[in-house]
Amino acid sequence: MELAPARPRRQARGRPPVHLADLDPAERRVCVQDLGQPGYRADQLSRHYFGRLVESPDEMTDLPAAVRRELTAALLPPLLAAERELTCDDGMTRKTLWRAGDGAYVESVLMRYPGRATMCVSSQAGCGMACPFCATGQAGLTRNLSTGEIITQIVNGARVLTRGGMAGGAGRVSNVVFMGMGEPLANYASVLAAVRRMTDPVPAGLGISQRAITVSTVGLVPAMAKLAGEGLSVRLAVSLHAPDDELRDELVPVNRRWKVAEVLDAAWAYAAATRRRVSVEYAMIRDVNDQAWRADALAALLKGRLAHVNLIPLNPTPGSRWTASDPAVATEFEARLARRGIPVTVRDTRGREIDAACGQLAASSQKLAPSAP
Ligand code: SAH
């Protein structure tokens, strides 16, 4: 039987095709009904995709064969193709370079730790924030990713883990961090829908805890305020990198628009709304932002606040004049914060030898194989 012609299922020009993960459960039912099928088929398909993590029609044995093919073709279009897979850290880190339908490259990284597995996802192809120490920032923004493209990265990681495809045996994705390519709050609607899909219980979504999701931002103040009003309990990370406007204007250029004080006010409002400690990200850059006086200035800004500092040894990007802080200097910086009662940890650096830091792999591939215009 020919199924009824559906309403056009393409988004605006230049956007990837609509995918099940772009839609909430009510929209999925409408879509399935447009295809001439009963609405409950949407739940069946969702259970396959979000629950069993299958997308091949052959595995959907509770659906009639013709229906499987039709629903899969309409609602599970392939969005990203794995172009390269790299593993390191004894198989506990796995990085994927993805090529989207329009040739744009994005990256995701799956990191396994005792008792948890963290998926680091991209929210945009490229990034428009232009932070000079970040590989992605150098390339500029190509485009926003769709919700389906964000979720595809996570579903792929979840599949690898459930099928025991990674060192450490079978497991599940327990945490997601928006610390891959892109500025998540500059792609607000798609990222927020992706958070809902990740955290809604099966079959609506993947059933990951909201508390295990981290949205990392350069400090887009209006979007931070909006996020605080969503009634979510996701963690917010703020990429501060300097306690003073003079230096932060250079390291995080959007600081020229929203200053350190405004960004931190928005962070504290977020903490108050969600009762969640804000993570303050600080890449340690040798002789740039690692002076003792800057540690003290940072401590003064954070004193008494619901905050935690994450010190990240800079991962030098090709062609950059900057490098990581001397370990002794970094240790002193950390100690100065700790002595002033500021909770502080040093980020574990995964995937150094596979260019896992922020856009490095995509940047090198872009040079090898320029994407389609
Ligand atoms: N745009 C968002 C999320 C993406 S990057 C943001 O800026 O928060 C995630 C974190 O990695 C940010 O704190 C970013 O500043 C940091 N980062 C980028 N390039 C880095 C590098 N070369 N070394 C260390 N940290 C880096």
Boltz pocket constraint, residues with backbone or C-beta under 6 A from the ligand:
constraints:
  - pocket:
      binder: B
      contacts: [[A, 129], [A, 131], [A, 133], [A, 134], [A, 135], [A, 178], [A, 179], [A, 180], [A, 181], [A, 182], [A, 183], [A, 184], [A, 216], [A, 217], [A, 218], [A, 237], [A, 238], [A, 239], [A, 281], [A, 282], [A, 283], [A, 312], [A, 313], [A, 314], [A, 315], [A, 316], [A, 317], [A, 357], [A, 358]]
      max_distance: 6.0
